[in-house]
Amino acid sequence: MAATSVTPWLASSWRRLRPITPWLMALLWLALLTWMAPVEAHKASDAYLRMSVDAQQVTVRTDVALRDLDRELVLDADGNALLTWGEVRARRQDIQSLVDQAIVWRILDALQQPCEPGPASALQLEQHSDGRYAVLQRTWTCSGGVGTADVTYRLFAASDPTHRGILLWRDTGVSRTTVLAPDAPTFSLLRQDSNSPSDAEASTGGRWAALFRDGVHHIWVGVDHVLFLVVLLLPAVLRRDAGHWVPAQAWRPAVGRVVAVVTAFTVAHSITLGLAVFDVVQPPSRWVESLIALSVLLAALNNLRPVVVDSTWRFTFVFGLVHGFGFASALKDLGLSRSELAAPLVLFNLGVEAGQLAIVSLVVPIAWWARRWSGYRRWVLRAGSVLVAGIAAVWLVERLLEVQIIGLGA
């Protein structure tokens, strides 16, 4: 489309869409609230599987978040929102049964005969970046040598379709990572074919795609990250005039503001994501999560009583640094060594950027078309910012005090 025809085309599009713009905005907010309802505002729900393979044994360790187990099995017997070791230990058989039924392993020897499973180890707890996890472990012995190892992963498939299993497997000194999800619940390791170039390339491509998808997944289910970005984008199609928000007249300045905000957020969270993953900086998770909630609250309040207008990108950059630490927990808990982290870091971050661009591509065009509608400033910018500020304030209290108020966050 020629540059000279862009403006008439936009005007024509606006005339056609203007009558239904209020409905579009209402549907957008309804979709946002519906999407938020079942999702926690912390790191996405993940379990971690570590499979170690040697000549005649396969050892599998499974780490499952206590908050996920509590939601599924109601471990908190007294209902005081504080899980004790006694409450967890009392349900160890139920936890083991849930994991065994939902994560099915098929370990065969070199002759394709079933390997002998050992007893499950005693239940343990371990602190991850986002809370305590139950740790389960089992070892299979293959007298004829390990041949194949298959897993089918259905943990929490019915109750939480956003849940993922992150599988780290080590075989003959080589480590690889893959993501098990509802659309890709299986993984197979064929040791006898591991030196085949075609199989290796296919496996590598699949792992890269899985890590990329996991980055997309983590920003899409990271409600706090998404709301921070959305409330920053809503006023990008407006300008301040005599103390009021008014529609932007030209699209170039609006695009410039969007690019500045998105670039600042991208650069900032990429910096701290790398620093955290490589253990250069490790701030406490509680303070990171609290500051992320504070960033959402301040961004929403700034839409209501603007303090930062012309330098929003600076505000975005400062708090984008905090959001990067939040993203890092997804990679930190993989248990990879420093030498193994570079490729997963790049692929995961590219996935985050792709997910972020998808959000921008959805929000900004609708906001631009709706900016002249008076209801945009009243119901979308103001009412929406009030709603987001209220949610963020609850998150902030929950995360600072480590309590649960209305189930929107901690």
C-alpha positions as CSV (number, residue, x, y, z in Angstrom):
1,M,0.0,0.0,0.0
2,A,1.4,3.4,-1.0
3,A,2.3,5.8,1.8
4,T,-0.1,8.4,0.4
5,S,-3.0,5.9,0.7
6,V,-2.4,5.0,4.3
7,T,-4.3,7.9,5.9
8,P,-7.5,7.5,3.7
9,W,-7.4,3.8,4.4
10,L,-7.1,4.3,8.1
11,A,-10.0,6.8,8.0
12,S,-12.1,4.4,6.0
13,S,-11.4,1.6,8.4
14,W,-12.2,3.8,11.4
15,R,-15.6,4.8,10.0
16,R,-16.5,1.1,9.5
17,L,-15.3,0.0,12.9
18,R,-16.4,3.1,15.0
19,P,-20.0,1.9,15.6
20,I,-18.8,-1.4,17.1
21,T,-15.7,0.0,18.9
22,P,-17.4,0.1,22.4
23,W,-18.2,-3.6,21.9
24,L,-14.7,-4.4,20.8
25,M,-13.3,-2.7,23.9
26,A,-15.8,-4.4,26.2
27,L,-14.9,-7.7,24.7
28,L,-11.2,-7.0,25.1
29,W,-11.6,-6.2,28.8
30,L,-13.9,-9.2,29.3
31,A,-11.3,-11.5,27.6
32,L,-8.6,-10.0,29.8
33,L,-10.5,-10.6,33.0
34,T,-11.6,-14.1,32.0
35,W,-8.0,-15.0,31.2
36,M,-6.8,-13.6,34.5
37,A,-9.3,-15.5,36.6
38,P,-7.7,-19.0,36.7
39,V,-4.1,-17.8,36.4
40,E,-1.8,-16.8,39.2
41,A,0.2,-13.7,38.8
42,H,3.5,-15.3,39.7
43,K,5.8,-17.5,37.6
44,A,3.9,-20.0,35.4
45,S,3.0,-23.3,36.9
46,D,5.9,-25.7,36.2
47,A,7.2,-29.0,37.5
48,Y,10.8,-30.1,36.9
49,L,11.9,-33.6,35.8
50,R,15.6,-34.5,35.9
51,M,16.5,-37.8,34.1
52,S,20.0,-39.1,34.6
53,V,21.0,-42.0,32.3
54,D,24.1,-44.2,32.6
55,A,25.0,-47.6,31.2
56,Q,22.5,-49.7,33.3
57,Q,20.4,-47.2,35.3
58,V,17.9,-44.4,34.7
59,T,17.2,-42.1,37.7
60,V,14.3,-39.7,37.6
61,R,13.7,-36.9,40.0
62,T,10.5,-35.0,39.9
63,D,10.0,-31.6,41.7
64,V,6.4,-30.4,42.0
65,A,5.3,-27.1,43.5
66,L,3.5,-27.4,46.9
67,R,1.1,-24.7,45.8
68,D,0.0,-26.9,42.8
69,L,-0.3,-30.0,45.0
70,D,-2.3,-28.1,47.6
71,R,-4.7,-26.9,44.9
72,E,-5.1,-30.5,43.6
73,L,-5.1,-32.5,46.9
74,V,-5.9,-29.8,49.6
75,L,-2.8,-30.5,51.6
76,D,-3.5,-27.6,54.0
77,A,-5.5,-29.6,56.5
78,D,-6.3,-26.8,58.9
79,G,-6.9,-24.2,56.2
80,N,-4.6,-21.5,57.6
81,A,-2.8,-20.9,54.3
82,L,0.5,-22.1,55.8
83,L,1.6,-25.6,54.7
84,T,3.7,-27.4,57.3
85,W,6.0,-30.4,56.8
86,G,3.6,-32.5,58.9
87,E,0.7,-31.7,56.6
88,V,2.7,-32.5,53.5
89,R,4.2,-35.7,55.0
90,A,0.7,-36.9,56.0
91,R,-0.3,-36.9,52.3
92,R,2.9,-38.4,50.9
93,Q,1.2,-41.5,49.5
94,D,-1.4,-39.3,47.8
95,I,1.3,-37.1,46.3
96,Q,3.2,-40.2,45.1
97,S,0.1,-41.7,43.6
98,L,-0.8,-38.5,41.8
99,V,2.6,-38.2,40.3
100,D,2.8,-41.9,39.3
101,Q,-0.5,-41.8,37.6
102,A,0.0,-38.5,35.7
103,I,3.7,-39.0,34.7
104,V,4.1,-42.4,33.1
105,W,7.6,-43.7,32.4
106,R,8.5,-46.6,30.1
107,I,12.1,-47.6,30.5
108,L,13.4,-50.5,28.3
109,D,16.8,-52.1,28.0
110,A,18.8,-52.6,24.8
111,L,16.7,-55.7,24.0
112,Q,13.5,-53.7,24.5
113,Q,12.6,-55.5,27.7
114,P,11.2,-53.5,30.7
115,C,13.8,-52.3,33.2
116,E,13.2,-53.0,36.9
117,P,11.8,-50.0,38.8
118,G,13.2,-49.5,42.3
119,P,11.1,-48.2,45.2
120,A,10.3,-44.5,45.4
121,S,12.6,-42.5,47.6
122,A,11.4,-40.8,50.7
123,L,9.5,-37.5,50.0
124,Q,11.6,-34.4,50.5
125,L,11.1,-30.7,50.2
126,E,13.3,-28.2,48.3
127,Q,13.2,-24.4,48.0
128,H,13.0,-23.2,44.4
129,S,13.0,-19.6,43.3
130,D,9.2,-19.4,43.5
131,G,8.5,-21.5,46.6
132,R,8.8,-24.9,48.1
133,Y,8.6,-28.1,46.0
134,A,8.0,-31.7,46.8
135,V,10.8,-33.9,45.6
136,L,10.2,-37.5,44.4
137,Q,12.8,-39.8,43.0
138,R,13.0,-43.3,41.5
139,T,15.7,-45.4,39.8
140,W,15.2,-48.1,37.1
141,T,17.8,-50.8,36.7
142,C,18.4,-52.3,33.2
143,S,20.6,-55.4,33.3
144,G,20.9,-55.5,29.6
145,G,21.9,-51.8,29.4
146,V,19.6,-48.8,28.9
147,G,17.9,-48.8,25.5
148,T,14.9,-46.4,25.4
149,A,13.2,-44.1,27.9
150,D,9.8,-42.7,27.2
151,V,7.6,-40.4,29.3
152,T,4.0,-39.3,28.9
153,Y,3.2,-36.2,31.0
154,R,-0.4,-35.4,32.1
155,L,0.2,-33.7,35.5
156,F,-2.6,-31.2,36.3
157,A,-3.8,-31.5,32.7
158,A,-7.4,-31.3,33.7
159,S,-7.1,-28.6,36.4
160,D,-4.5,-26.3,34.9
161,P,-4.0,-26.4,31.1
162,T,-1.2,-23.8,31.3
163,H,1.0,-26.2,33.4
164,R,4.2,-27.4,31.9
165,G,6.8,-30.1,32.7
166,I,10.4,-29.0,32.2
167,L,12.5,-32.1,31.5
168,L,16.3,-32.0,31.8
169,W,18.0,-35.2,30.8
170,R,21.6,-36.1,31.1
171,D,23.2,-38.9,29.1
172,T,26.9,-39.7,28.9
173,G,27.8,-36.2,30.0
174,V,25.5,-34.4,27.6
175,S,22.5,-32.3,29.0
176,R,19.4,-31.4,27.0
177,T,16.2,-29.7,27.9
178,T,12.7,-30.1,26.6
179,V,9.2,-28.9,27.5
180,L,6.3,-31.2,28.1
181,A,2.9,-29.6,27.6
182,P,-0.7,-30.5,26.7
183,D,0.1,-30.2,23.0
184,A,3.4,-32.1,23.3
185,P,3.1,-34.5,26.3
186,T,5.6,-37.1,25.3
187,F,9.3,-37.5,25.0
188,S,11.5,-40.4,23.8
189,L,15.2,-41.0,24.3
190,L,16.7,-43.7,22.1
191,R,20.2,-44.3,23.2
192,Q,21.2,-46.6,20.4
193,D,20.3,-43.9,17.8
194,S,21.8,-41.0,19.7
195,N,24.8,-40.8,17.3
196,S,22.6,-40.5,14.2
197,P,23.1,-37.0,12.7
198,S,19.6,-36.8,11.4
199,D,18.1,-37.8,14.7
200,A,20.4,-35.4,16.6
201,E,19.4,-32.5,14.3
202,A,15.7,-33.3,14.6
203,S,16.0,-33.6,18.4
204,T,17.9,-30.3,18.6
205,G,15.3,-28.5,16.5
206,G,12.5,-29.8,18.6
207,R,14.2,-28.7,21.8
208,W,14.9,-25.3,20.4
209,A,11.2,-24.9,19.4
210,A,10.1,-26.1,22.8
211,L,12.2,-23.5,24.6
212,F,11.0,-20.8,22.3
213,R,7.4,-21.8,22.9
214,D,8.0,-21.8,26.6
215,G,9.2,-18.2,26.5
216,V,6.0,-17.3,24.7
217,H,4.0,-19.3,27.2
218,H,5.6,-17.6,30.2
219,I,4.8,-14.1,29.2
220,W,1.3,-14.9,28.1
221,V,0.4,-16.5,31.5
222,G,2.5,-14.0,33.4
223,V,-0.5,-11.7,34.3
224,D,1.6,-9.1,36.1
225,H,4.0,-8.8,33.1
226,V,1.2,-8.5,30.6
227,L,-0.8,-5.9,32.7
228,F,2.3,-3.8,33.1
229,L,2.8,-3.7,29.4
230,V,-0.9,-3.1,28.6
231,V,-1.3,-0.1,31.0
232,L,1.8,1.5,29.5
233,L,0.4,1.1,26.0
234,L,-3.1,2.4,26.6
235,P,-2.1,6.1,26.8
236,A,0.4,5.8,23.9
237,V,-2.5,6.7,21.4
238,L,-3.3,9.9,23.4
239,R,-1.5,13.1,24.3
240,R,-1.7,15.5,27.2
241,D,-3.3,18.9,26.5
242,A,-4.1,21.4,29.3
243,G,-4.0,18.6,31.9
244,H,-6.3,16.2,30.0
245,W,-5.8,13.2,27.9
246,V,-6.9,13.9,24.3
247,P,-6.7,11.8,21.1
248,A,-3.4,11.8,19.3
249,Q,-3.8,13.5,15.9
250,A,-1.0,11.8,14.0
251,W,0.0,8.2,14.1
252,R,3.8,8.7,13.8
253,P,4.2,10.1,17.4
254,A,2.0,7.4,18.8
255,V,4.0,4.7,17.0
256,G,7.2,6.4,18.3
257,R,5.9,6.1,21.9
258,V,4.9,2.5,21.5
259,V,8.4,1.6,20.0
260,A,10.1,3.5,22.9
261,V,8.1,1.7,25.6
262,V,8.5,-1.8,24.0
263,T,12.2,-1.3,23.3
264,A,12.9,-0.1,26.8
265,F,11.0,-3.1,28.3
266,T,12.8,-5.5,26.0
267,V,16.3,-4.2,26.6
268,A,15.8,-3.9,30.4
269,H,14.4,-7.3,31.0
270,S,16.9,-9.0,28.7
271,I,19.8,-7.4,30.7
272,T,18.6,-8.7,34.1
273,L,17.4,-12.0,32.7
274,G,20.9,-12.7,31.6
275,L,22.5,-11.4,34.8
276,A,20.2,-13.6,37.0
277,V,20.5,-16.7,34.9
278,F,24.3,-16.6,35.1
279,D,24.2,-15.9,38.9
280,V,25.7,-12.4,38.6
281,V,22.9,-10.9,40.5
282,Q,20.4,-12.8,42.7
283,P,17.8,-10.6,44.5
284,P,15.4,-12.4,46.8
285,S,12.3,-13.7,44.9
286,R,9.9,-12.1,47.5
287,W,11.2,-8.6,46.8
288,V,11.3,-9.1,43.0
289,E,7.7,-10.3,43.0
290,S,6.7,-7.3,45.2
291,L,8.5,-4.8,43.0
292,I,6.8,-6.3,39.9
293,A,3.4,-5.7,41.6
294,L,4.5,-2.2,42.6
295,S,5.5,-1.5,38.9
296,V,2.0,-2.5,37.7
297,L,0.4,-0.3,40.5
298,L,2.5,2.8,39.6
299,A,2.0,2.4,35.9
300,A,-1.8,2.3,36.4
301,L,-1.8,5.2,38.8
302,N,0.3,7.2,36.3
303,N,-2.5,6.9,33.8
304,L,-4.9,8.4,36.3
305,R,-2.7,11.2,37.7
306,P,0.2,11.5,35.2
307,V,3.5,12.3,36.7
308,V,5.7,10.7,34.0
309,V,4.4,11.6,30.5
310,D,7.2,12.4,28.1
311,S,9.7,10.0,29.5
312,T,7.6,6.9,30.0
313,W,10.3,4.8,28.4
314,R,12.6,5.6,31.3
315,F,10.0,4.5,33.8
316,T,9.5,1.3,31.7
317,F,13.3,0.7,31.6
318,V,13.7,0.9,35.3
319,F,10.9,-1.5,36.2
320,G,11.7,-3.6,33.1
321,L,14.9,-4.5,34.9
322,V,12.8,-5.9,37.8
323,H,10.6,-7.9,35.4
324,G,13.7,-9.6,34.0
325,F,14.5,-11.1,37.3
326,G,10.9,-12.5,37.3
327,F,11.4,-14.2,34.0
328,A,14.8,-15.6,35.1
329,S,13.2,-18.0,37.6
330,A,11.8,-20.1,34.7
331,L,15.4,-20.9,33.6
332,K,17.2,-20.9,36.9
333,D,15.2,-23.9,38.2
334,L,16.3,-26.1,35.2
335,G,19.5,-26.9,37.1
336,L,21.7,-26.4,34.0
337,S,25.4,-25.5,34.4
338,R,26.7,-22.1,33.2
339,S,28.1,-23.7,30.0
340,E,24.7,-25.1,29.1
341,L,22.6,-22.0,29.7
342,A,23.5,-19.8,26.7
343,A,21.3,-21.5,24.0
344,P,18.2,-21.9,26.4
345,L,18.6,-18.3,27.5
346,V,18.6,-16.9,23.9
347,L,15.7,-19.1,22.8
348,F,13.6,-18.5,25.9
349,N,14.1,-14.7,25.6
350,L,13.2,-14.8,21.9
351,G,10.0,-16.5,22.9
352,V,9.3,-13.8,25.4
353,E,9.8,-11.1,22.8
354,A,7.5,-12.9,20.3
355,G,4.8,-13.2,23.0
356,Q,5.3,-9.5,23.8
357,L,5.0,-8.4,20.2
358,A,1.8,-10.5,19.9
359,I,0.3,-8.5,22.8
360,V,1.4,-5.2,21.3
361,S,-0.1,-6.2,17.9
362,L,-3.4,-6.9,19.6
363,V,-3.7,-3.9,21.9
364,V,-2.2,-1.0,19.9
365,P,-4.4,-1.2,16.7
366,I,-7.6,-1.4,18.7
367,A,-6.5,1.4,21.0
368,W,-5.7,3.6,17.9
369,W,-9.0,3.0,16.3
370,A,-10.8,3.6,19.6
371,R,-8.9,6.7,20.8
372,R,-11.5,9.2,19.5
373,W,-14.3,7.5,21.2
374,S,-14.9,9.3,24.5
375,G,-15.5,6.0,26.2
376,Y,-11.9,5.0,25.5
377,R,-10.6,7.6,28.0
378,R,-13.4,7.0,30.5
379,W,-13.9,3.3,30.4
380,V,-10.8,1.9,29.0
381,L,-8.0,4.2,30.2
382,R,-9.5,5.4,33.5
383,A,-11.7,2.5,34.6
384,G,-9.3,0.0,33.3
385,S,-6.4,1.6,35.2
386,V,-8.4,1.8,38.4
387,L,-9.2,-2.0,38.0
388,V,-5.5,-2.8,37.4
389,A,-4.4,-0.6,40.2
390,G,-6.7,-2.4,42.6
391,I,-5.5,-5.8,41.5
392,A,-1.8,-4.7,41.7
393,A,-2.4,-3.3,45.2
394,V,-3.7,-6.7,46.4
395,W,-0.7,-8.4,44.8
396,L,1.7,-6.1,46.5
397,V,0.2,-6.7,50.0
398,E,0.1,-10.5,49.3
399,R,3.6,-10.7,48.2
400,L,5.1,-8.4,50.8
401,L,3.3,-10.2,53.7
402,E,3.2,-13.6,52.1
403,V,-0.5,-14.0,52.6
404,Q,-3.4,-14.7,50.3
405,I,-6.3,-12.2,50.3
406,I,-8.6,-13.0,47.3
407,G,-6.6,-15.5,45.3
408,L,-5.4,-13.1,42.5
409,G,-1.7,-13.6,43.2
410,A,0.3,-15.2,45.9
